[in-house]
Amino acid sequence: MAVKERIGTVVSSKMDKTVVVAVETRVPHPKYGKTMVQTRRYKAHDEDNNCNEGDRVRIRESRPLSKEKRWVIVETLSHASGV
């Protein structure tokens, strides 16, 4: 089974060693066909507390680390500007 990876934006980094990553996907409406943007929020493990709000990151699925945390930060693609 393939390892799932997502690219998203950090929307919260207030927890210790945990960030919330928002991943946007574009899907067509089932009836009307218009493209919609769906946002899904994942809690990801950030061991060194390096990520800040606004950073673009790649996350990878992992074993359950806590009640809601099942993703790990693999790399930071870009840092937020002006923070």
NORCORUR-V430693 format. One record per pair of residues at least 12 apart in sequence whose C-alpha atoms are under 8 Angstrom apart, sorted by the first residue. I is the first residue (numbers start at 1). J is the second residue. If there is no record, write none. Layout:
i=I j=J
i=I j=J
This chain:
i=3 j=60
i=3 j=61
i=4 j=60
i=4 j=61
i=5 j=58
i=5 j=59
i=5 j=60
i=5 j=61
i=6 j=23
i=6 j=58
i=6 j=59
i=6 j=60
i=7 j=23
i=7 j=56
i=7 j=57
i=7 j=58
i=7 j=59
i=8 j=21
i=8 j=22
i=8 j=23
i=8 j=24
i=8 j=56
i=8 j=57
i=8 j=58
i=8 j=59
i=9 j=21
i=9 j=22
i=9 j=23
i=9 j=53
i=9 j=54
i=9 j=55
i=9 j=56
i=9 j=57
i=10 j=22
i=10 j=51
i=10 j=52
i=10 j=53
i=10 j=54
i=10 j=55
i=10 j=56
i=10 j=57
i=11 j=53
i=11 j=54
i=12 j=52
i=12 j=53
i=13 j=51
i=13 j=52
i=13 j=53
i=16 j=49
i=17 j=45
i=17 j=46
i=17 j=47
i=17 j=48
i=17 j=49
i=18 j=43
i=18 j=44
i=18 j=45
i=18 j=46
i=18 j=47
i=18 j=49
i=19 j=43
i=19 j=44
i=19 j=45
i=19 j=46
i=19 j=51
i=20 j=41
i=20 j=42
i=20 j=43
i=20 j=44
i=21 j=41
i=21 j=42
i=21 j=43
i=21 j=44
i=21 j=57
i=22 j=39
i=22 j=40
i=22 j=41
i=22 j=42
i=23 j=39
i=23 j=40
i=23 j=41
i=23 j=42
i=24 j=37
i=24 j=38
i=24 j=39
i=24 j=40
i=25 j=37
i=25 j=38
i=25 j=39
i=26 j=38
i=42 j=69
i=42 j=71
i=43 j=68
i=43 j=69
i=43 j=70
i=43 j=71
i=44 j=59
i=44 j=69
i=44 j=70
i=44 j=71
i=44 j=72
i=44 j=73
i=45 j=65
i=45 j=69
i=45 j=70
i=45 j=71
i=45 j=72
i=45 j=73
i=46 j=72
i=46 j=73
i=51 j=76
i=52 j=79
i=52 j=80
i=53 j=80
i=54 j=79
i=54 j=80
i=54 j=81
i=55 j=76
i=55 j=77
i=55 j=78
i=55 j=79
i=55 j=80
i=56 j=76
i=56 j=77
i=56 j=78
i=56 j=79
i=56 j=80
i=57 j=73
i=57 j=74
i=57 j=75
i=57 j=76
i=57 j=77
i=57 j=78
i=58 j=73
i=58 j=74
i=58 j=75
i=58 j=76
i=58 j=77
i=59 j=71
i=59 j=72
i=59 j=73
i=59 j=74
i=59 j=75
i=60 j=72
i=60 j=73
i=60 j=74
